[in-house]
Structures are given as structure tokens and as C-alpha cells.
Amino acid sequence: MALKKKRILVVEDSPIVLKILRHLVNQELNLKLYEVDFVDSMAKAKAAIESNEYFAALADLNLPDAPDGEVVEYILAKSVPCIVLTGSYSEERREKLLLMGIVDYVVKESRFSYAYAIKLIHRLSLNEAIKVLVVEDSGTARKYVKGLLKQHLFQVLEAENGVQGLAMYEQNPDIRLIITDYHMPEMDGFELVREIRSRSDKTDLAIIGLSSMEKGALSAKFIKNGANDFLQKPFFPEELHCRVIHNLESIELIQALNDAAHRDYLTNLYNRRHLFNDGEAMYQSAKQGKPMALAVMDIDHFKSFNDNYGHEAGDAMLVHMGEMLNESFSRFLTARLGGEEFCVMLPGLTQDQAYTLMDQFRIHFEDSGIYVGDEYLQATVSIGVTSVLSDNLDEMINNADELLYRAKEVGRNFVIGD
């Protein structure tokens, strides 16, 4: 099933700015994920919103038929998150719009300003999947922080003190950010941070401390106890948003680097290192009595394929193999072992089930192909499948590898199981 695109509305009357925004949309947004409509008046914006469901809008504050921000008010009234673009800065107007619930107030100062606004759209899309826990004993303060986070589309959970906050985190281990006050009954912010950090490090979870107390050492104490950041109350809404995004992006960068270290550079499948790291838990689970099969496969006559068509064609075939493995075995662990050899771990499957699945893949791969220039090229695979656990995961892979070579010996384009 094709992924439904998120529709974005851009409202801007300046042809020059529209040209810049169109260019940046193509450059910064993945258009497989987004569909962007450009209009140049409030009348057209109304017609678009009445006809479509929008994920977010980027709107100029001053239009010929809406000179005083009426289009922004209309967009917000329709419950569409709105990023405001304006040619001039007004502190009074900015505060009023932030209170109305806009996502951000961006002044048209440079190309960077436009790029920031476009990137913010994608940030909103990422935020939808992120859980944030707000731990604050004041109902008013908690509601205020929650409201600011909801403007940026985060999933927000609440707790009145550290004890509740810790319980909430244990119930929701996928929380990625905790914002906690210092002074709370039962368990204060410092104690909560210490408890959380005994369960999670800074690569998985960010913590921002809050306090209205004037003690200068509070920020240092929070950070020494394991918080990533600290914010003195009262604070500007944009300051909270900037701290939140900065800390989340730091976590995402670390996770992206970690993921890259476990990915094969060519096919984007997991690499051998990741297979043994994550596969070990699956193997140990199978040792406790749960069914599991494992398959090793490679592309037949791959050296000849490279010799006949060139290494560029060979790489393209490896990429094709990776894409088909991702498509066929997305719920399993798939990795490139090296060269033209691949492995699929199949927890939950018996030998017969795994054999059937692999034979279907063999047929599917044989019927597929790639274009290299004007030439349509095809290949076949040989596969070995085992459910014998052996003494360790490495030995299980070796057993499947031996079955793979038996498949080659009987003529290739074949699946052999034990």
C-alpha cells in the first residue's frame, strides 16, 4: 500500500519569494512524503483548505486581500498548524501570534530563514511520532508547557511529581524527552533525573530541567545529575522549542551515526556486525524453545556477471537484491554478510515455513531484473535454509552456508534445507 502523502499549503504573494520557496521545497523535502500546494492570496488559501486536508501551512502575514494577518487566523481556526512568514519584525505581533498558537514566527531576512521554515515542516512530521513527558506539580505550568509542545505536534504525557514521572517512563520506555521541574513533592527533579539515568543514557533519552528558583547552581546540579539541558522559568516559547529541538536532533544524530555503523554502505541492509549483535538475542530465544530458521543466499554466477557487464552493473544487482529482501522480509532480520552473500533470520518460523518462503523469494527474484543502460539484466539465487540451532549463531550460519553450496552443486537457482 502506497504511503499517503502529507499535504502542505504555502501562501505567499511575492513571485520572487514563491520561486525561492518552490526551490527549497524540492531541495529540502522528500516529495515522496509530501505534496505541496502554492497559492498567492487568502481567497485561494480558503478554497484550498475547504477542498483538502492539510498537515501544515506556511503563510505570509501580509497579503493583498488579507493585509493584517487574517489568513493566519483563518488557518488556525481550521486547526492547521501554521508557520508565519513576515517581511518585518514586530515584538507585539509576534507575542500575539504565539499566544494564538502558531508554530513559529519567521522573518524574511535571508535564504536561511526560508530554509529554516521549510525544514520546520519536516520537523513537525517527525515530532508526531515522539513522546514527551512533562513532570511538573503546578497544573498551570504543566498545562502551559504541554500546550507549547502540542503546537509542535508532540505526543505529550503528564505527571505531577517525580514518582508519577518515573512510573510513566517505565510504562512508556519509548519516551524520547522528559521536561521536569526541580521543586516537587515526593520526588524532586534531581532524584527523578538520577533514577531515569540509571535506566537510560543520553543516546536514547534527553532530559531538560526547569526551575523558577534563582539559585545559580541549579543548572549545573541538574546537568551533573544527568540532565542534557536546563531552562530558567519564566522562558520564551521559542526558547523552549529551540532547546527541545536541539536536544532531540542531538539524539537523532547519534542514532543515525550508530545506524550507519550497522548498515551496509551499498545495499543499506544491516551488516554482519549488526546481524551478530541483534541476532544473538533471537538465537538465545530460540534456544529456549521458540522456533527459528535461518537462510543464507547468494547471487548465482556473480563473478561472471561482473566480468560480463562491469562492476557498476554488479553493484546495481546487489542493490536490487537488497531492495527485494527488504520488501519480502521486512518483519525479519536481513543482512549482507559480504560480497554477494546475504542472510535472513526468521524467528517464529519452522523449517517447512521458512523453506516455502525462501522458495517463493527465489522464484520472485528470478522473475525480476534491472536495467543497466538499455539492457535488461536478470540473475538467480541459491539458498540454504536451516532450523538446527547448533552450538552458536556463527555455527548455525555456517550450516546454512553449507546447504547453500549444496544448492549450487545441484545446478543453482535452488533452495536446500536440512
N, C-alpha and C positions, 0 to 999 in steps of 0.2 A: 504494500500500500504506500503510495507517494505521501511524503510528509507535507502537511498543509502549511503553506507559506504564511508568515505574519505580515499583515498589510500595514504599511506606514504612509501617513499623509504629510506632505510637505507643502506649507502655504507660504508663498513668497512672491512679491510683485516685481522685484527688480530682475530684469533679464540677466544681468551680469552675475548677481548672487545665485540665481537659479542655475546658471551654467556651472558655477563652482560647485554647487550642491549636487548636481547631477554627476559631475566628475567624481566627487568624493564618495557618493553612494556606490558607484561602480568600483571604486578603489578600496573602500573600507568595509563594505557589507557583502556578505556572501549571498548573492542573488538567488541561490538555491533555497535559501531560508526566508528571504524577504521579497515582498512585492511593494514597490514604492510608487505612489501617485503624486504628481506635482500639479498644484493649482496656484493661480495668481490673484485670487480675490476671496472675500468672505462668502459671497454668493456661491461660488464654485465649491468652496470648502463645505458649506451646508449641504449642497447637493450630493457631494461625495460621501459625507458621513451618513446621510439618510439612505444611501444606496449600499454602503459597505460596512463591515465590521473592522475597526482599526485597532491595532495593538498599541500604537503610539502616534503622536503628531509632533511635528517641528513647525512652529508657526511664528511668522513675523508679527511684531506687536503693532505695527502701523501700516494699514492697507488703505488704498483709496476709498473703499466702501466700508472700512472699519478703522478709522484713524486713532481710536483711543483704546485699543486692546479688546474690542468686542469679540473678535474671533477666538481669542484665548478663553474668554468667559464661556463662549458657546461650546468650545471643545471640552472644557472641564465639566460643563453641565451634562454633556453626553458621556461622562465617565471615561474619557480617553486621556491617558497620561500625556501631558503636554510639556515640551521643551520650548522655551521662549527665545526667539532671536530678536534683538533690537539694535538699532543704529546708535542709540545714545543711552548713557547710564543715568539712572535716577534712583537714589537710595530709597526714597519714599515709595516709588513704584515697585521696586524690587521687593521690598518688605511686604507690600500689599499682595503681590502676586504669589510670593512664597506662602503667605498665610492662606491664600485661596487654594493652594495645593499643587502648584506647578512642580515639575521635576527639577528644573534648573532655569536660571536666567543667564543667557549668554549674549555678551555684547559683540557686535560685528566689528572686531578690531583687526583681525588678520585671518589668513587662511587657516591658521592653527585653531582659531575659535570655531570655524565651521567644521573642521575635522573633529574637534572635541565633541560638538553637538551630535555629529553622525555616529561617532563611536559610542556615545552615551545610549543611543538606541539599542545597540547590541548588548551593552552592559545591562540594560533593563531586561532583555531577554534572558541573559544568564542569571540575573537576580531571581527570576521566577522559581528557579529550582533550588535556591539557597535558603536554608533555615537559619534564623537569627533568634537567639534567646535574650530577652531583656529582663534583668533581675533588678528590681527597684521596689522599695517598700512604700514609696509615695505613689498612690494611684494616679494623681495628676501628672507627675513626672513620667511615670510609666506610659500613660496614655499618649503624652506628647512625643516621647521617643518612638513609640510604636507607630504613631501617625506619620512621622518623618520617614521611617523605614518602609511603610506601606506605600508611600508616594513613589518609592523606587522599586516597588513590586516584590519585595522580600516576603517570604513566609515568616511571620513573626509569632513566637511563643513567649509567654509571660510567666514570671514568678515573683512572689512578694518578698522573698528573702533567700539567703544562701542555701538553706536546707531544701526549700522547694526547687531552687535553681539546680542543685546537684541531682535531685531526683528527676527533674525534667530532662537533664542532659543524659542520664543513664537510660531513660525511656526513649530518647531520640539521639542515638550516637552519631547520626548524620548531621547534627548541628555544626555549622561551619564558623559561626561568630557568636560570641557572648559579650553583651554590654552590661556591665554590673556596677551598681553604686557601691560606695565604700561602707557607709554607716547604715546597717540593717540589723534588726533583731535576729536572735537565734544563731545566725552565722553571718559574719560581715564579709565584705568583698575580698579582703585579703585571704581569709580562710577558704572562701569559695575558690579563688584562683589556685591556691595550693592544692586543694583537693582535685580540681579539674586537671591540673598539670601532672598529678600522679597517675592520671589515666590517659592523657593525650598530650603530644608535644606540639610545638609551634608550626610544624609542617602540615598538620591536619586541622587545626582549630586556632582562630585568632580571638584574643580577649582584649577588650577596651575597658579600662576602669573609668569611673565617673565619681566626682565628688564636688560638693559646694563648699567644703571646708577650705580655709585659707592656708592651711599648713603646706609649706613649700615642699616638704619631704614626701608628701603623699604620692606624687607621680613616680618618684624613684622607688618608693616602697612597693607600689603596685608592680612596677616592671621587674624589680628584683624577685618578687614572688612568682613571676611567670607571665604577667600580662604583656601584650605586644605594644600597647599604647595607653595613653591617659588623656582625659579631656576634663577641663575645669568647667563646672556649671556656674552661671548660665553660659551657653555657647550658641553661636550662629548655626542655623540649619545646615548651611553649606559646609561648615567646619566638620560637623558630624558626618555628612555624606562623604567628604574628602577623606577623612580618617577611615571610614568603613571601607570605601573602595580601595584605598591604598593598601590596607591590611589584607583584604580579600585577594587583590591582584598579586601580592607577595606570595600568598599560599598557592595560588593558581600557577605562578611561575615555577615555584619549587616542584609542584606536582607535574607540570609539563616537562621539566628537565628530568625528573625521575622517570616519567613515562617514556621519554625519548631514549633514556639509557636502557630501557627494556624492550625497545622496538627495533625491528629490522629496518635499516635505512631505506631499502629498496621497496619492499612489499608492504611495509607498515604493519605487518603481523608482529606478534610478540617474538622475541629472540630466544635462543637456547637458555640464556641466563634466567629469563622470566619463567620459562617452562619449568625449570627445576625449582625455582623459588615457590611459585604458586602451585605447581603440580604436586609438590610433596604433600601438601595438606589433603589433596584429593586422593593421593596414593595411600596415605595413612588412614583415611576414612574408609577406603576400600578394604584395607587390612582388617577393619573392624566388622566386616561382613556385608558392606554395601557393594552392589555390582559396579564394575567399571571395566571398560575396554579401552584399548589404545591402538591407534593406527599410525603407521609410518608409510609415507608415499614419496615417490619422486617422478619426475617427468622422463618418459622413455626417450632414449637416444638424444639426450640433451646436448652432449658434446658435438654430435653430428649436426644438430640444429644450429648451434653456434657457428660451427665451421661453414655450414652452407649459407646461412642467412646473416651472419655477423652478430657481434655481442649486443648491439643495440636491439636487435630482434629477440635475442635470448633474454635480455632484461625485460623487454615488453611481455614476453611469455611468462616470466616469473611474476611480474606484476599482475597479469591476468589470472594466474594460478592463485595468488593471494586474494584477489577480489572474489573469486569463486568460492574459496574456502571461507572467507568472511560471510559471504551470502548464505552458504549452505550450513555452516556450523557456528552461527553467531552465539548460540547459548552454550557452546563448549569452549575449551581452551585450545587455541590453534597457534602454532609457532613454526617459524622457519628454522630448521636445525642447522642449515648451512648449504651452500650451493643450490642444487635443485631438489633438496630433500626437506620434507615437511612432516610435522607431527600433529595429531589431533587426540586430545584426551577426552574420553567420553564417559564421565561419571553418570551412573544411573542406568547404563545400557548393558544388556547381556551380550555375549559373544554373537549370537544369532542376529540380534537387533543391530549391532554395530556392523556386522558383515553386510546386511541388507542395505544399510545407509551408505556404506562405502561403495558398494557396487552401483548404487544409484548415482553417486557422485562421479564414479569412473565413466559411466555412460554419458552423464551430463557434460563432463569435461571433453570427452571425445567429440561430442556434437558441437562444441563451441569453437571459437577461433578468434584471431586478431588480425587486423590489417596492419601491415608494415609497408608504407607507401601504398601502392595499388595492389599489392599481393596479399591474398587471404591465406593465413597460415594456421595450421592445426597441429595438435600433438595429443599424445595419450599418456596415461599414468598407470603405474603399477603400485599396488598397495598390499601391505602386510597388516593383519589385524590380530591382536591377542587380548585375552582376558586373564591370562595366567599372571599372577602378581609377582612371581619370582621373589628374590631376596630384597630388592630395592628398585626404585624407579628407573635408574640407569640400566639395570639388567632387563627390566620389562621392555624398555625402548630397544635394547639390543635384540631381544627376542622378536619383536615386531620387525626389526630391520632384517633379520634372517629370513622371515616369512616374505618380506618384500623381495629379496633376491631370489627366492624360490619362484615367486610370481614372474620375475624376469626370465628365469631359466626355462619356464614352460611357454614362453613366447611373448611376454609383456602384455600390457593392456589387460591386466588380470588382477583379481583380488584373491589372496590366500589367507586363510585364518587357521588357528590351531585347534 
